[in-house]
Structure formats: structure tokens, C-alpha cells
């Protein structure tokens, strides 16, 4: 059974999600796109603004998908699945005050959903002129950026060039693994964007191949204390033994760890293992084969608030598997 690709489009209020969605739909014609459009209010204004060309728009106004989840979304996905012959791609546009991680979680940890849908990516629109202000005021804006696979910096025509450099540096400090594009009027390179995905092994391996260790605090008055860092492993990890500590991270650091993504090696297995977290779930999936059996270096990127690299380094290093000496 061929799965249907799924994309989440998110952003904080007014960054241009619907404008970008219209551009997305236009660029993908004649592909049939099914849209789930979510708003918290009693009336969904954005749904009326989406251009012709979608297969159907399902408007959800009874509550925020990201808050009320998971049974409601599962019911909707069952209906969408039953109509799978009527469309080619599914797009979920979240409300502007949403943390989309709970939606991602449904697609990554539910076996029935995984069989029907292929979750591709989180695309986050960023208002170039307002993002720095929103980051100081709203935790949701921070989480949307932290979880994204692709960041689209919109409305760059409304700010000075020097301000754009500051915005890009801010975003890179929060989420150095995300691919950033700049544009205005919601116009961005769709084909390039579609290559950068949550489950795309090459995309994940590409971002984790970038060296770096970042600690970032945006502005003197920022109290988010966002930290991003990488852990490197020159030896395989015992994934079975590691499971206990992964569960510990989920339960003890749930409100601090926003995203973990990368690749590791495990003993006697020829492929990279893609390891990533979202909300309260760690997911391990198959990556590409290692080119050199004797050079299998893993790397994980951590993004969160107030994280101490040393604590996680100690936790993971105790599960390294060293070659036996005969």
C-alpha cells in the first residue's frame, strides 16, 4: 500500500502560513492536495482564504488540534485515509499559537498511522520583522522554530538587511539543524523544501554532519536560555541498554528537551540508525548504509531550554560499545 505524504505548516500569528500554503498548492498542480485547516475560534477565517486547487479543506474550529489531540486527529485521519484515492498529498496547517509536536508524535509513534501516511516535515513560517519580539513573549513561537525541519523567513522586504542577518543568526542559534530560506509574499522554492524532511535519511545525515557546538541566548533579557549542542560518538551504542535513559529523558526533561535528531551506529548492524525525539517519544528508524565499517561516527543534535551538555554526554557515553580485545 502506497502511503500518502504529509506536511505540517506552522508559524506564530501573522507570519504568512495561508499565503505560503496557496503558493505550495499552486506549485504542486496538478497534484491533488487535501488540507486540514485548524483554528481555535468558532469561525475559521483562514479556510476561506485558501485558493482553489485543493481536493478538499477540512476546517476544524472546535478546538486546537495541538491541544485537544490525539483521538480527534486519529478520527480525522481515518476519514482521510478512507478517501485516499481522491488526493495525492495531505497538508495540516496549524493554528498560530500551536506547539505542533503533538501532531508529529501521532504520525511517528502510531503504527496504523505510519502504514497509511508518510510524515515528511514540519515547515515553519517566520515573520522577519516580528520574530525576535515574539520569541521574547511566547513560548509557542520558540517551540515551533525548535521542532521545524525547514524555516521560511517571510516578509524580508519589510526589514533592513542588517536586521535580516540578526534574524537568521537568531534562528540558527535556536535550531542549527533546520534549513532556512528567505522570501516574501509566501514565495519559496517548493521543490528544494520538499527535500528537507523529518524522515529523509539523507537530510538528517546532512544536518548532523555539520560540526558545531552552540549555546545561544537571544538578547540580554531573554529568559528562554535556549541551548543547542551536539554529541559525537566514535563507537556504536547499545540501543537496548540506551532505551532506559531515553525514557528517562522523556519523563524528566520533557519540558526542557524540544528536539533531538541525529544518527548513531549500533553493533553488528550495517545501516545508520536515525534517532529522534518529539514531545514524549523517541523514534529509531533505518538510515543509509555506513560506507566504512571501521568508521561509523554517530552524532546527535540537542535543542532545548537550559540543557547541560555534560549530563547528556555522560548518560549516552555509558552505553558505548567498544571493540573486544582478543
N, C-alpha and C positions, 0 to 999 in steps of 0.2 A: 504494500500500500504506500503510495507516494504521499509524504507529509506536506502540509501547506506552510510556507514560510510566514513568520510572524515578526512584526516590528513594533516596538513601543516608542511613541513620540511623547516627550515630556518637556516641561520647562516651567519656570516660575511665571507669575502673572504677566501677560502682555508681551512676552518675548517673541511671539510670532509662530506658534505651533500650527495654527489653522492655515496661515498663509503658506508655510512650508509644506503642509500636507497637500494643499492644492497643487503646488509645484511638483511634488512627488507623484501625484496621480497623473498629471499631465505628461510627465516624462516617461511614465511606465505604460502609457497607452500603446497598444490596445489591451494590455493586461487588465483583468477584472480584479478590482480591489474591494474587499469587504472592510468596512470601517466600524469599529466600536468607539463611540464618542461619549466621553464621560464628563458630567458636570455635577456639582454638589447642589445647585439650586433647583427650584421647581421647574424652571424653563431652561432648555438647552439652547442658548443663542448660537453658539459656535456651529452646531449641527446644520443650521440653516445657511451657513456661510460656506459650506464645502461645495465645491464645484460639481457639475455633472461629470460623470465618468466613473464614479464608484458603482460597484454592483449593488451595494445596499449600505445604509448607515443605520446602525442600531444606537439609539440615544438612551443613555442611562441617566436619569435625573432623580432617582430615589435615594441616592447616596453615593459617596465616593468609593469607587472600586478599590482604591488602595487602603481604605479604612475598614470597609464592611466585609471585604473579600470573603472567604475563599469559596464557599458553597455557591454564592450568587454567580461568581465568574465561571465556575465549573458548569453550572446550568446553562449559561450563555454559550460557553464553548461547545457543549453538547449539541445545542441547536445549530450553531455554526458548522459543526462537523457534519451534521445530518444533511447539510446543504453544500457539501464540499465540491460537488460538480458544478456549482454556479459561480465560483470565483477562483482566482489564482493565488491571491495573497491577502493576508489579514493584517490590518493596522489597528493598533489600540492607541488612541490619543487620550492621555490622562488629564485630569483637572490640574489647573495651575498651582494648586497648593498640595500636590500629592508627593508622597515618597513611593516611587514605583517599584521598590524592591519586593514588596509582597506579591505583585503581579508576576515579576520574574520568577519568584520562588515557585509559583504554581506550574510554570512551564518546565522548570528544571528538575523538580522533585516528584512529580506525579507521573507514574509510568503510563497510565492511559492517555494523558495529555501528550506525553512525549511521542507516543506512537502515531498520533494524529497530526501534531503540529511540530514544526521545526523552528524553535525560537532563535532568531537571528541576532538581534541587537537592541540596545537602548540608545535612542538618538535624543540628545538634549539640546534644545534651543536656548541660547543665552542672549539677553539684551545687552549689547556692548555698553550702552550708556548707563544702565542701572544695576548691572550685576554686582559691582563692588558694594553698592548700597544695600542690595538685597541680602548679600552674604553676611553683612553686619546685623541684619534684623531677623532673618528667617532661617531656621534650621533646615526646613524643607528644600530651600534653594541649594544649600550645601550638599544635602544628600543626593539630589538629582544630578548634580555635577559629579559627585564622587562615584556614583554607580554607572555612569554613562560609558558606552564604548566609543561614541562619537559626540563631539561637542561642536555645535554650529553657532558661531559668534555672529549674530544677526545685527542689522542696523548700523554697520560700521560707517556708513555715510553720514551719520549724525554725531560723530565724535572726532576729535583731533587725532592725528596719527600717533602722537605721544601717548595719548590715553589708551589707544588700541594695544600698544606694547605692554602697558601696565596690566590690561585685562588679560592678555594672553599669558603673561607671567603668573598672574594670579591663578588662572585655570590650570596651568602646568604644575603649579605648586600643590594644588588640591588633587589633581588626577593626572599625573605624568604619563600614564599608560594610554589615555584616550587620545584619539586622533582629532585634531582641531582644524576646522575650516572657517574661513571668514567670508561674509557676504552681506547682502542687503535685500530687502523685499522678499525674503524667504527663498532666494535662489542660490542653490548649492549643487555641486556635482554629484548627482544621484548614483551614477554607476560606481564612482570611487567610494562613496559612503557605504554602499551595499557590500563592499569587500571587507569592511571592518566590523567583525561580529563577535558576539559572546561565545559562540560555539565553533567559530572558524579557527582550526588549529594553527594555520599559518599566521593569522592576525594576532593571536595570543602569543605565539612564539616570537613574533616580530617585536611586540612591545616589551616582552620580558628580556629580549636580547640587548636592550638599551641599558648600559651601565648607569648607575647613579644611586645616590642616597640623599634623600631630600627631607629636610624638616622645614616646614613653612608655617609662618604666622602672618596673616594678611592684616597689616596695619597695627599700630601701637595699641588700639583699643579693641582689637578683635579678641573675643574670648572663646573662639572655637578651638584653637590650638590644634589645627589640622596637621597631622604628620603623615608623610609618605616615606616608605623605605623599602629596600629590597633585602631579601635573604638569599644568599648563594650557597649552593650545596655541591661540593666536588665529588660526593659519593651518593649512591642510591639511598632512599628512605624506605623503612619498613612501614608500608601503608597500613597494615593491620594493627601494628602497635601504635601508630600515629592516630588512629581513629579516636581513642580516648581523649587525647589532647585536643583534637579538632572539636569534639563535643564540648570540651571544657571552654574553648574559645567562644563557641556559640552561646553558652549559657552565662559565662562570667563576663564576657566582653561584648555582649550583644549590642549595647548602646554606644560602644566605642569603635568597634570594627565595622566600617562601612563596606569595604570591599577587599577581597583577597583574590588575586588571579596570577597564574603562572604555570610553569611546567616542572615536573620532578621526574627522576628516574626511580624505578623500583627494581629490586633484584630479579634477574633471570627473565626480564620482560623486554622485548625488542623495541617497543614504542615509547615515546614520551607519554606521560600521563598529565593531562591538563587538570589542575586542581584549582577550584574557585569557590568562593563563598558569596552568598547573597542572603541578607537578613539572617535567618536562623538555620541555614542549610550550607553544608559543604558538599560539592559535587565533584566526582572524579570521572573524567571521560578520556577516551583514546585520542592521542595525538599522532603526529607523524613518526616514522621510524627514526631512531638515532643513526646518524651517519657513521659514527665511530664507537664501537663497543667499549673502548677504553677511555673515551672522553664524553661522558654523559653528565654534564653540569646542569643542575636544576636551578631555577630562580623563581621566587615568589615576590610579588609586589603587594604591599600592605598599604591601605588607605584608611585613616580613621582619625579619631579625636583623642588627643592626649595619650597616644600609644608610646610605649617604651620598647625600642628595638631589642634591647638586651634580653628582656624577659621572653620574647617570642623566639629569639635566636637560641636561647638555652633550651626552650621547650622542644624545638624541632631538632636541634643537634643531637639530642639524646636518642633519636630514632635513626641516626645514620647507620648504614650497614657497611663495615669496612671489609676489604678482601681478606680471606683467611690466609694465614701464613703456613705453607706446608713444609 
